Structure formats: structure tokens, C-alpha cells
Amino acid sequence: MFEGDDLMAFDGIVTKSIISELQNIVGSKIDKIYEPDRNTIILGLYLQGKNYALNICIDAHNCRVNLTTHSKINPLIAPNFCMLLRKHLIGGRILDISMQGLERIVNIKIETINEFNEIEVKTLIIELMGKHSNIILIKSNEIIIDSMRHISSTNSYREILPSRVYVLPKSDKYDFMELKDFEDFYNKLVGEQKDMKIENLAKVIADKFTGISLQFAKSVVSQCSIENVSKESIEKIYKYINDVIKNNK
């Protein structure tokens, strides 16, 4: 399991792999919540006699979600967002951990009991998007309870504020997991650009498809031993990426 010290780009490919590993903590109970710094939330979890710590970091240069054994010093007085999460989530049970396509957005669904002793399902949304990363707690009706970082409409096309409706971030990129087949990939990648240079290929892939970092795209081009841009070489790239996603370890 990642400890967060790896220099690998935390793109959609890596996020999907982490989501797969985190299925091991589905069903766990949240018994502790800490906020050691302004970018980090740690959920203390208990499942079948074992304790886990889920590290959620939205640092612009190292955003990530991972199980950890690294202890951190916590402030004597818990920050406001930490107190809010404790109020809503302590004692809650994780029902599901998922992501949509290769978007770097992790959804943790949590079953909780409200003050009226009624079951409520809330979702902790973790947006892993560099300087735009955030941690957002929403109700089942998509209404925001609160977030680690507030965003007003004067600075963004969406508001991340208490009592507002949660809106997904916009993206003008294609989702690789929504492609029909290789021809779909080829047409979206190449389009009208029939004279693509080999030195630009990795950047074009990263720019066109969400969740695929430039670092990963360069690795794919290298692993596939691509020496020129042709339909045959692009098909090798498509098959390689598809295989990585399907057999994501």
C-alpha cells in the first residue's frame, strides 16, 4: 500500500489502483478523526479487530489518499473542519469507496446515525486536483455540509460552500474508460492532426484524456517502444493503457 512518499504522479490510473486496494476497508467503522495540518485529514478506522489509518492529503504538490502507518503530531485544539467531521462521521460505517471513470475524485459513502436516531448516508468527496484539491462532506441529497476549502462563485464556476448543491468539476478532456474502442481513441487523439510528432505524443495523450498524467503517458510511449506516430503505433499505446486499467495492481 502506498505510504505517500512515492514520487509517482497521483493521476487517475494510480487513483484507480488505490481505490481497488481500499476495498479492504469497506465496512470499517470510523472511530477517530484528526487534522494534523491544514491539508490533511486522517480517519482512524476499525474493522474485524484491526485498526487502520486512512490518510487524505490535499496538498497542491502531493495530493493523495492512502492507508498509512506514519504517525503525525496533532494540534491540541482540533480545527473547525475536523470538529465538524467528528460530529457527522464518528461512529459511521464505510459503505462504499469509488471513483467515476478516471477522474481523480474519490467518493467515500458513510452510513451514519443522526440526532433523531435515523440512518443517514453521507459522502466524503476527495478531489485530488493539484492546487484545486479539496475535501467535501455532502448529504444524500447532494447538499454540501462543509468543505476543507471554501470556493465562492466570484472565483469559480461552482460554489463549494455550506448549503450549496455539490457540482462536479468541469473537464474538457475525454475519459479513457468511456471510449467505445480503438477507433474512438484514435479519432479523439489524432483528430485532424495527421502530422503529430513523436516528441509531442505523450503530451497530447495527457492533454486529451483525463486522469492520465504526462509522466504515465511518457512511460507508455517508452514501454511500447514507439519510434514514430502511426495508426499501428497508436493502437499499441491504446492496448497498453487498456491492459493497465483492466489489470490495475
KEMIVO-527180 format. One record per residue: x, y, z of N, C-alpha, C, CB in turn; residue in one letter. Coordinates in steps of 0.05 Angstrom, whole numbers, plus 5000, padded with zeros to 4 digits. Each point is the difference from the previous one (the first is absolute). Glycine has a CB too. Example, Ala and Ser with C-alpha at 12.3 -4.5 7.8 and 13.67 -1.06 7.14 Angstrom:
BEGIN
526448865156498250245000501850245000496249775025A 503150444961501650245001498550225014502449874957S 
END
This chain:
BEGIN
501749765000498350245000501850255000496349755024M 502950454961501550244998500250145027498750044953F 503650075054500350165024500150294994502449625021E 497450454954500050284993502750124994496050045027G 506249804975502650104996501049954971501049935049D 497549914936500849934973499850254982498449525007D 503450514975500050244982498249964976504650105015L 494149674983498149964978497850215000501049515002M 498350584974497850194997497449875009502450244962A 496149905056497549885010497850074980501550035049F 498549844928498150064979497649805003503650174969D 494649835011497749835001500649705000497650364977G 504649575009500949725000500849915028501650054952I 500050115061500849935028497650005019504650194990V 493750025006497650025018498349754997500150504995T 499649404981498449764995501249765015498550184955K 504149805044501449785014499650025030503449984963S 496850265048499650055028497249935008503550365000I 494549724984497249945006499649705002498650424976I 502849435006499849715000501149895027500549994950S 501750115059501249915026498250085024504650044979E 494250195019498450105022497449855004502050444993L 497349384989497649835004500349835025499349994950Q 503249985059500549845024499050135025504049824978N 495550455021499050135024497050074998504650195007I 494149734972497150034998498749845022500250084950V 498050045065498849875023501250095026499049624971G 503250525028501350095025498550235013504449854981S 496050175045498750215016502050235006496949655021K 502250594976501750245005499950065030499150194953I 503249785060500050055029501850245008499149515007D 502450594974501750235006500250174975502749745035K 497650524969500550194977501950215010495449924980I 506750125005502050205007500550194976502249685033Y 498850564973500850194979502850115009495150124988E 507049735006502750085009501050264987500949525007P 498250544969500750264988497850084981504949895003D 495350354985497850114985499549864974501150435020R 500549374973499649854975499349715005503250314978N 496749615047499849715005497749935020504949974990T 493749825003498049875018500849715002496350334987I 503749575038500649715004497549885013505050085004I 494049714984497749855011501149755014496950174964L 502549805062500749765014497749804996502950265034G 497849504957498049804993500449745016499650204954L 498149665050500149755014498449794985500650245045Y 500749534949498649794985501049735009499350314961L 498949525048500649725007502649985018497849864957Q 502350305063502249985019502550154992498149575013G 501950564964502450144990499450304998501549594975K 500650575031499950294997501450094975499750055050N 499150144936501250124976500050305002498549604972Y 503250535013500150294998499950084971502550045044A 495450104948499850094972500950294999496149684991L 506050364994501250274997498850134975504349855022N 494650394982498850154978501550274999495449775004I 506150274975501750254998499350154975503749785026C 495850484977499350174977502150214995495149925008I 507450025001502250184994500350034969502349875043D 498050374948500050054971502249844985498350455009A 503949505005502349864987500149705006502450435002H 495949485016500149715007497349905009504850075014N 493150004972497349915008499849694996498050454987C 500649425031499949715000498149895020504749994985R 494549765012498549855020501449745003495650224988V 505049705037501449755004499849915029503250124964N 496949625040500249895027502950065009496549644992L 503850425034502750075010500549895028499850414972T 502749555034500849935027501750235012499949504989T 500450724996501650225009498450185019502649994957H 498350045068498650175019500750294995499949625034S 498250564972500450284998499250145025499349984950K 502050245056499350165024497450154994504950045014I 493249945004497450144997499850245018497949574987N 500850655004499750235018498449945025500350294959P 500349855062498549965025497150064998504150115025L 495350104959497250084995499449934970500150375036I 497949464960499349924973498950234984499149535016A 501750514958498950204983497149964995504550054978P 494150165012497150004997499149774982500050495007N 501449474970499149804981500249725012501450294962F 500849675053500349745014497849955020505050054995C 494250165020497849975019497449944986502350325030M 497249804947497649954984500049714991499850484985L 502449425005500149724991499649815023503250134963L 497949935060499549835024497049995006504650125018R 494250114981497150025007498349824981500850475018K 499949544956498449864981500849714994499250444980H 503449505024500949744990501049805022501250244960L 499549855064500949825020497849795006503050365021I 497849394978498049785004498849914974499150185045G 501449974933499049924974501449764988498750474993G 500049404989501149764987500350054970497949705035R 504550244954500550034972498549804984504650195010I 493749904972498449834983501249944973496050185023L 505550034966501049974973502250214996495549834983D 506550095001502250184992500249974970502549975044I 497150254941499949984971501150264987496049695004S 504250294970500750234983498549974974504650065021M 495050164965498649994974502050024977495950215021Q 504249584963502050004978502850025011496650204969G 505049985018502750055009500250285012501849684966L 496050445041500150265014501249965027495950174975E 505850015034501349975026498250105022504550054978R 493149845023498150075021499249745014498350414974I 502349575052499449775016497550055016504949875002V 493249954997497550025015499949785022497650204960N 502349895065499749815022497350035012505050025010I 493349784986497250015011500149885028498049964954K 500750195064500249935029497149995012504650215003I 494849575009497449975013500350115029498749604972E 499650605035500150135026497349995013503750304985T 496249775041497550025015499850295009500249515016I 497650624977499650285008498950035028499350114952N 500250155056499150055027497349895006502750414999E 495849524980497349885003500149704999498050414980F 504449485021500549714999499149884974499449985049N 500850174930499349914973502649964984495650255001E 504349554981502349944982500250214978499649515010I 502750604987500650194978502549924986497750375025E 502449654949502449944985501250274990498249544986V 504250515022501550244992502449914983498550265041K 502549924943502249944982502350195005496949814966T 505450085039502550175002501349994972500649905050L 499450334937501150024973502850115002495450074980I 506549795007502850095000500850074972501149725041I 499350534952500850084974503050044999495550234993E 505949594993502950004998500950154975500249565026L 499850704975500450164975502150225005495349904986M 507050035024502150195004499250235018501749884955G 498750365035499350245016497050035004504150224983K 494349635002497050015003499049775017499750234955H 502049635058499249775017498250095023504249754987S 494050075022498250075021498949755013498850434977N 500149615047498649795014497250115007504349795020I 493650084971497350105002498249795012500850314960I 497649775059498049825012497350094991502949925040L 495649884948497350074990497949815011502150184958I 495449915042497849845008499149824976498550355033K 499649474972499149824979498650154977499549645034S 499550614972498750164979501950184986495849985027N 506849974975502150154986500550285012498849754959E 500050315064500450265012502649995017495050095002I 506650124994502650015015499650065029502350154958I 498849695059500050065029502350195006498049555011I 504450394980502350185002502349884984498550185046D 503649984952502449914985502550115013497349994957S 504949895037502550095012500850284988501549525006M 497950514969500550264987497450104988504849884990R 494550375015497650124989500750144974498150075046H 500149904934500450134974497550154994503149644984I 497250625010497650174994499750024970500650265043S 497049814948499550024971501450234987495649805009S 505450395006501550224988502749914989497850325032T 503249454979502649904991499749744984502150215040N 495549684957499649744988497249984988503349805032S 496450014949497449954988498249845019502250004955Y 498949915068498449865019500750105028499749594970R 498450385049500450085027500349765018497350424992E 504849575023500449795020499750145027503149724970I 494450295038499350145025497849845014501350454981L 498449575046497949865013497250084989502849985041P 495549824957497250034990499750034970499050215044S 503249794941499950014971499849724989502650434999R 496449544977499949744987502849944989495150064987V 505849695018502749934990499949954970501049795045Y 500950344941500249974971502749894994496850394992V 503349414990502649884992501750214985497849554998L 504850435005501850174984499649964970503350005038P 496950204947499849984971502749894988496650384998K 503249484980502449914986499449994970501449735041S 500550384944499749984971501649774988499350504999D 501649325019501549774990498249764997504150175023K 496849634962498549754996500749815023499950074949Y 498249765058500549795020500749744984496950225035D 505449684970500949754985498049785005504850145004F 494149845020498249775006497350024987502349975043M 497250264944497450034986500449964969498550315036E 503949634956500549954971498649754991504450245003L 494649764972498749774989502049784992496350304984K 505949795002501949814990502550164991496449674985D 505550195002502450134991499550234981502449575007F 495750394974499450204980499150265014498849654966E 499750325056499150235015502450145013495649775009D 506250085002502550115012501650144979500049635034F 500450244943501650114979498950274990501449544986Y 496050465009498750254990500250235020496949714972N 502750235053500150215021502950095004496049805023K 505950024974502850075005501250164976500549595028L 499050314949501250124976498350224988502349564991V 495150385006498250204988501050084972498850175046G 501450094950501050104975503050034999495750254995E 505649695027502950035002501449754990499550315039Q 500949684935501149754987503050005000496049984972K 505350245035503050014999501250035028499750204955D 499149665065500950025027502949905003495349945016M 506350214998502849935004500349815024501550444981K 500449375018500449815021500750135026501549684966I 500050555033500750135025497650145014504550074980E 493349965005497650135012497949795008501050404972N 499449355021497949805003499149975029501949764961L 500050215058499249965028498450245011504149725006A 496850524986498650245010497250024989504450245003K 495249684972497450014988498149805014502050134956V 499149635050498449805015499150115027502549634976I 499450495039499450115026498050234998504549865016A 495850304963498250234997497249934991504050274989D 495749504997497449934989498449835019502050024955K 499349825063498549815016500450055030500649664964F 497150355050500150055028501249775016495950294994T 505549785027501149795018502649884990495449915013G 505650174964502549904989502150225002497649674969I 504350295049502150205003502149994978499349985050S 502150244947502250014980502149795007499150494992L 501449475033502049805009499249724991501250295039Q 496249644965499049744992500049974969497249985042F 502050244944499949994971502849964988496050305001A 506049835011502849964991500949725005501050485009K 498149405013500849735007498749814979500350125049S 497249934944498649834980501550004973495650085024V 505150164967501450034975502649855000497850454993V 503649575030502549865003499749705002501850395024S 496249514992499649715003499149874974498750095047Q 499950064936499149904975502050034977495450115014C 506950004993502250044981499150144975502249595017S 496350634987498950154977502250174988495450015021I 505149964953502050164986498950194980503149625006E 494350344987498750194981497049995006503749934964N 495050285027497150025005498549894976500750405029V 498149374974498449874979497549885014504149914971S 494050005012497649885012500849745015497250204963K 504749665026500949755013501350055027500649804955E 501150415047501350065025498050115021504350104974S 493850055017498050115018498249775010500050444976I 499649365008498449775009501549855022497949964954E 504850025043501649885022499650155026503349844966K 496750435032499650165024497349965012503150344981I 494849655002497349965009499849735015498250274962Y 502949525027499849735012501550005026499749794955K 502650355046501650005025498550145022504250014973Y 494750235022498450155020497649845009501550434980I 497149455001497749845006500749765018498050134956N 504349755039500949775016500750095028501749774958D 499650465044500750105027497650065017504150204980V 493849925007497550065015498649755008499650424974I 500249385008498649755006501449835021498150014954K 504550015047501649845018501550185020500549644965N 498150555045501250215017500849895027497350354976N 505349635028501049905026501550225014500549534982K 
END
